[in-house]
């Protein structure tokens, strides 16, 4: 159960990172 939760958290973090990168590219 802990491993699944960590995997979910990692996926969310990756999605947020991609969104942040997209905002940066659009800004520049």
Beta strands, then each sheet from edge to edge (+ up, - down):
end
